[in-house]
Amino acid sequence: MEVYWGKRGMELKVKFFEQGTMDGSYCFYAPGCVVGFLSWADEDGALKNWIPFGYIPLDAYGRGSVRLLGGRGIPPAATHIYVRAVQDDLTQWRESLIPIPQECRTLPMQEEIHFCVMSDLHLSTKMGTVMQAFSMAKGADALLLAGDMTNDGTKHQYDLLKNCLSSILPKTPVFSVIGNHDIPKISPDQKEQSDTEHYYRFQKWLLEGTERKVPDIEYGPDGAYAVRLGKVEVIGLQVVTNQRKFLFKEGRQLEWLDQHLAKNQQLSWHLILCHAPLLHHNPKREAETNHPYLNRDQQLQEIVDRYGRVIFISGHTHLSMDNLDGCVEWEKNSYNLYVNDGSIRPTDLLSNEIIQPSEWKNGTVLDIRICDAEVEIITRSVRDGKSHARGYYRVKKGDIKR
């Protein structure tokens, strides 16, 4: 699908690669201008509280382009593309609205369950950012914490974390997994039992010792667990052990996971929390020289592929959801969705784009809204609550053939 528009000294040509996504090439022409901005809009103008998805530097002739991939969606509220071209004196600009073809627009989703997801809180002594992030989870059916909740794994930091949750989300179910920063650094001659005890006391407090209404829990080995919420379940895999290494001890958790998924194939989705991403779905895999974070990485990947309908949520990379190639991957042959959550702290942006606005590097939280056949992911900035256009995804199982 191609869209061409020209008016008032500006031209924009968009070639959408796939219906229902924003993937495509955006070619801009504005003589006498130095940069172009692209945002989602409705007929009244740019959508409020949405961050632009394109900052395009223009050459001496006023031409520039950007190619966007990653399967990102178009928000349901977007009916137009807002275009702004800044003139070379930087004091004036041209702007206009370009209609999005009806067949490329997105319909609102019928939500059944809403998870707020965040990772890499790195709580040390100051609670302000963590408190702000937790406040963004109000109204969610559950909060998912994908590891590195503390910076050093000390009892004091877990006490601060408990205080934050008790004051902001006293009754919201919270499910977590351990990250490499959630245990203290210890010397090799210290006993292993000392490194994880603070985390597992915290997890017990979350699941059993608070006012939160947590459904029946199935416990697995080494701290793994599964909790069912309607047609969806949350599975926590604990992969950090002595010396902050990512280990599945003797494969016990993976054996349990295989058996558990075999017994629960009737569920619509299985959300797996695991701090480290899988090698083949790590958005930093090229930068990390193709080495897996996890031992038994291939075994876990085979289990996930075998059963399908898995939403695999990881953290650890601190990579911005605005990264040019995206941080979400949809496996069309298995209905598996891989989501690498960035951080509530400032994030990294691996991109060769000339213009990289600071707002793309803001810490973020995710809203994951799920119904039987569809998933919506909304990325929001912790600093100001704005939604990231490059962090919006819509996945429909019905669109994919097995």
N, C-alpha and C positions, 0 to 999 in steps of 0.2 A: 504494500500500500504506500503510495507516494502522495505527499501534500506539497503544493507549491503556493506561495503567497508573495505578492509584491505590492508595496504601497508606500508613499511618502518617503522615498529614498532608501527603502529597505527591502530586502528579499530574504525569504527563508524557504529552503527546500528540505523536506523531511522524508526519508525513506524508512518506514517501519519494517523491521525484519520479520516480526512475528506478531500476529494479531493479539491484542490484549496485553502487550508489554510495551515499555518505552524503548526497547532495544531498537537501535537504528542509527542512521547517519543524519546529522543536522548541519546543513551547509548554509552559512550566513553571508550576506552581502550588504554593506552599509557604507558607501563612499564617504570619506571624511570622518569616519569614526575609528576608535582604537580598540573597543571591546564590546562584546554583545553578551547579554544576560538572558537566560531562558528559565521561566518558572511556569508551574501549573496555574491555571486561572479558570474563572467562570466568566460570564458575560459582564460582570461588574469590575473585573480586574484580577490581579494576582491573588491567589488564595492566601488569606491571612494565616499566619503561623505555619507557613510552609517555606522551607529553605530552597532557593533556586537550585536547579539540577545542572545548569550549564553556565560556565564563564568562558567565553570564547575570545581569545586575543585575535585581533584583525590585523592583516598586513597593510602595506602602504596603499593598496588598492581597496581596502575595506572588506577583504574577504577572509573567512576563517571557517573552521569546521570542527566538530567533535563526533566521535563514534562511541556510542554507549552500548555495552553488552551487560550480561549478568542476569537477565530474566526479570528485571524490576518491573513493577506494575504501574498502571496509571490510576491515581486515586479516583474514587467514584465521584467526588465533587468537581473534578476537572473536566470542563467542557471545551476549554481553549488553552492555547499556549500564549503566555505573556512574553513579549519580546521588547527588550530595551537595548538601544545602541547608544553608547556614550561618545560624544564628539571629541575630537582631538584636543580641544581646549579644556576638557574635563569639567566644564561648567554647564553644559547643555546636553540634552539627550533626545532621542526619538523613541517613541513607544507605540505599540499596537497589540491587538488581540487577534489570534489566528484560531479559527474553529478546528476542533479535532473531529475527524469523520466519525459519524455515529457508530460505525462498526468497530472502531478502535477504542471506544469508551468502555468504562467499567461500571457494572451494576453494584449497588450496595449488597453486602453479604448478610445472610441470616445467621447471626452468631449463636452458638450453643454454649461455649465456654471460653473464658478470657483469662489468659495467663499474662502476668507481668514478669519479664525476664531481665535479669541483670547479672553481670559478672565482674570480677576483678575490682571489688570495692576498695581493697587495700586499706582498710581502716587501721589507723595507727593511734593518733591522739585527738585529732580534730574530727568532729562528727558532722559538721555542717553539710558537706556534699552528700554523705550517706543519708542523713535525715531528709534532704531534699529529694534524693532518688526514691527513698521509701515512700514519701508522700505521693509520688506519682503512681504508686501501686494501689492507691485507695480505689475501691470499686471492683478490683480484679477478683476472680474466684480463687486465685492462689498466686503466690509469689515464688518464682524459681530462682535460686542462686547457684550459678554455675562455677563456684570455686573462687579462691583467693579473696575471701570475704575479709580476712585480716591481712596485715602486712608481715607479721612476725609469729603468729600463732600462739601468742601469750594469753594467759588467763585474763589479764587486764583488758586486752583487746576484745576477747569474747564477751566479757562483762559489758563493755561499751556497746557491742553489737546487740546484746540482749536488751539493753536500755533503749536503744534506738527503735528496735522492733516493738517493744512493749508500749512505747509512747506514741508511735505512729500507726502501727498495724496490730493492735492487741488481739484481734480475733481472726485475722486473715491467715489461712493455712500457708505455711512456708516450707518449702522442700529444698534441700541443699545437697551439694557434694563437696568433697574436700579438694582444695587446690594446693599447689606446691608451696605457697606462702602461708597456708593455714596450719603449718607445723613449724616449731622452732628449728633453727639450725643447730645441729648437734654434732659433736665430734664422733668419729667412727667407733671409739671405744665406749660410748655411752649405750645404755640399754635402749632397744627399739621401743619398748612400751612407753617411754617418756615422750615420744614425739607426736603422737596422735591423740592422747587422752583428752586434751582440752577440746579438740574438735568433736569427738564422739560424745562428750558430755553435752556440748552445745546441740548436737543433732538429737540426742535423747530429749532435751528440753523442748526442742521444736516439735517433735513428733508425739511426745507423751506427757510432758509436764507443764503445759500451758492451757489457757482458755480456748485455744483454737480448736475448731471442730475438724479433727483429722479422721478420715475414713479408716476402715480396717487396713492394716499394714501387713504386707507379706515381707518378712525379712529374709535376706540371703546371706551368704558368707561374707566376712570381712567388711561388714557395714552396708552392703548393698540392700536395697529395699524396692518395693513396688507399691503404689497407692492408686486405686481406681477411683475415677471421678466420672460417673456416667459411662459413656462409650469411649472414654479416653483414660489412659493410665500414665502416671509419671514413674519412671524407673531411675533410681540413682545408682550410679556405678562409682565406687571409691577406688581411685587409681594411684593415690600418692602414698608412699610409704617411707621407710627410713632413708635419710639423706635427701629427702625431697625428690625421689625418683618416681617416675610413672611406671608402676608395676602392678600387674594382676598376679598376685601371689599364687603360684602353682596352678593358675587357670581356674580356680574355684568359682569366681564370680561369673566367668564366661560359661562354664558348664551350667550354673544355675540360670543364667540369662537364657540360654538355649532351651532349657526345659520349661522355663516360665513362658516364653513367647509361644512355644508349641501348645501350651494349655490355654492360651488367651488369644487365639487367632481371630475370635469373633469381634474383638474390639475394633473401632474405627481407626484409632491412631495410638501409637506407643511413643511417648515422649521420653527419650533417654537423655539424662543429664550426665555429662562426662567432661571434666575440666579440660582435658587435652583433645584437640580435634584428631580425626583419623587422617592418615597420610594423604589419601587420594581426595580428601575434601578439606584440606588445610589451605586457606587462601594465601598463606605465606610459603607454600611448598617449594616454589622456585627459589625464593630467598633463603630458605632453610636447607638448601641442597638435597632435597628429597629424602631426608631422614625422618622416620616416624618419631613422634614424641613417645608413643606408647610401646611397651613391649607387648607382644601378641596382637599387634595392630591388625595383621592380616586375618587372624582368627576372629577378632571382633567384627571386622568388615564382612566376613563370610556369613556370620550369624545374622547381621543386619540385612544383608542381601537376601538371605534365605526366606525371611518372613515378610519383609516389606512393611509398608505403612508406618514407617518409623520417622519421627522428627528428632533428629540427633542434634542436641544443643551443646555447644562447647564454648570455651572462653580462651584464656591464656595468651592469645596473640596480641591483644590490645590494638587490633587493626580497625580502622574506621569503617563504618558501614557505607561511607561515601567513596570508598576505594573504587577506582575506575572499573575493575572487573567484578566487583560485588563480593559479598561475604555469605551468600546464600546459594546453595546448589540443589537443583531438583533432578532426581534420578528418574527418568521417564519409564524405565523398564521395571522398577520395583516399587514405585510410589514412595520413595524415601526422600526426605527433605533434610538437608544439612545446613544448620544455622550456626555460624561462628559469631557469637556476641562479642562486641568490642570491649568496652570498659566504661564505668561511670566516671573514670578519670580521663584526662585528655588522651586522645588516641593517635595512632600512627596512620599516615596516608601514603601508601606505596604507589606513587603515580609520577609520570613524567609530564603531567599537565603544567603549563607555565603558570597559570593562576590557580592557587590552592587556598581558598579563603579559610580563615581561622575557624569559622563556624562548622566546617566539615570535620574538624578535628576535636570538636567538643565531645565530652563524655555523654553517653547515651544509655537509655533503657529501651527495651522492646516490649511492645504489646503484641501478643500472638493470640489471634481470635480464630476459633476452630468450629466448624460444623462437620457433618458427616463426610462431605465430599470436597471440602474447600478449606484453605488456610489463608489467613491474612496476617501480614507482618507490618507493623508500623514502628518506625524508629523515631524516638523523641529525644531532644536535647535536655540534659539535666539542668543546664544553666538557665534556659529560658522556656523550656517546654515546647519549642517549635518542632514540627515534624520534618524529617529529612526526606526529600524527594528521592534521593538515591538509596534510601533505606526502606522503600515501600515495595512489598511483594504480594502477589496474589497467585495461589496455586490451586487448580481444580483437578481433582482426580479424573473427572469425567472427560477432560480434554486429552487424556493420554491413553494410548492403546498399549496393552501389555504385550 
